[in-house]
């Protein structure tokens, strides 16, 4: 998966190089986060507050949290249950698809 992330132009910051917890990952993407990302994150849930009306993206449940800010180029994924690595893979696939679609625009 890391190879696909790099090919898409996404930089994944390793938790050991981040001030966040060891189960949190920060992704720098080549384009800004926009409302369009919701379409790709839909399998993971819907935002806690309206991303269309605010600048804050927050999708959270008992297993993970996704946070980001509209018009910035970073998004964070935090696993609350580290054994649920399949959720990380689903998120990364969605992020790759989003970035690729934005490049085609």
C-alpha positions in Angstrom: 0.0 0.0 0.0 2.9 2.4 0.8 4.0 2.2 -2.9 0.6 3.2 -4.1 0.6 6.1 -1.6 3.9 7.4 -2.9 2.8 7.0 -6.6 -0.2 9.1 -5.8 2.0 11.9 -4.4 0.9 11.4 -0.8 3.4 11.6 2.0 2.6 9.4 5.0 4.2 10.6 8.1 5.3 7.7 10.3 4.0 7.8 13.8 7.5 7.5 15.3 8.3 10.8 13.5 5.1 12.5 14.6 4.2 14.1 17.9 0.9 12.2 17.7 0.3 8.7 19.2 1.8 5.6 17.6 -1.5 4.7 16.1 -2.1 8.0 14.4 -1.0 8.8 10.9 -0.7 12.1 9.1 -1.0 12.3 5.3 0.2 15.2 3.2 -1.7 15.2 -0.1 -0.8 17.2 -3.2 -4.2 19.0 -3.3 -6.3 20.7 -0.8 -9.0 18.9 1.1 -12.4 19.8 -0.3 -16.0 18.6 0.2 -15.5 16.1 -2.6 -13.5 13.9 -0.2 -16.7 12.9 1.6 -17.7 10.8 -1.4 -14.6 8.7 -0.9 -14.8 8.5 2.9 -18.5 7.4 2.8 -17.6 3.7 3.6 -16.0 4.9 6.8 -18.9 7.1 8.0 -20.3 10.6 7.8 -18.9 13.7 9.4 -20.0 14.6 13.0 -20.6 18.1 11.8 -21.5 19.4 8.4 -18.2 19.7 6.4 -20.1 21.7 3.8 -20.9 24.4 6.3 -17.7 24.4 8.4 -14.1 24.0 7.6 -13.6 21.0 10.0 -13.7 17.4 8.9 -14.3 14.9 11.7 -15.5 11.3 11.2 -15.2 9.4 14.4 -16.5 6.2 16.1 -15.1 3.8 18.7 -12.5 2.3 16.3 -11.0 5.3 14.6 -11.1 9.1 14.0 -10.4 11.0 10.8 -9.7 14.8 11.1 -8.8 17.4 8.6 -9.4 21.1 7.7 -10.9 22.3 4.4 -8.4 23.9 2.1 -5.4 22.4 3.9 -3.3 19.6 2.5 -3.1 17.4 5.6 -5.5 14.8 7.0 -5.1 12.6 10.0 -6.2 9.0 10.7 -6.1 7.7 14.3 -6.8 4.1 15.1 -8.3 3.7 18.5 -8.2 -0.1 18.2 -4.7 -0.9 16.7 -5.8 -4.5 15.8 -8.2 -3.0 13.2 -5.6 -2.4 10.6 -8.1 -3.1 7.8 -9.7 0.2 8.6 -6.4 1.9 7.9 -6.2 0.2 4.5 -9.7 1.3 3.6 -8.9 4.9 4.5 -5.6 4.8 2.5 -7.4 3.4 -0.5 -10.1 6.1 -0.3 -7.4 8.8 0.1 -5.5 7.5 -3.0 -8.7 7.5 -5.0 -9.5 11.0 -3.9 -6.1 12.4 -4.9 -6.2 10.6 -8.2 -9.6 12.1 -9.1 -8.4 15.6 -8.1 -5.4 15.2 -10.4 -7.7 14.4 -13.3 -9.7 17.7 -12.9 
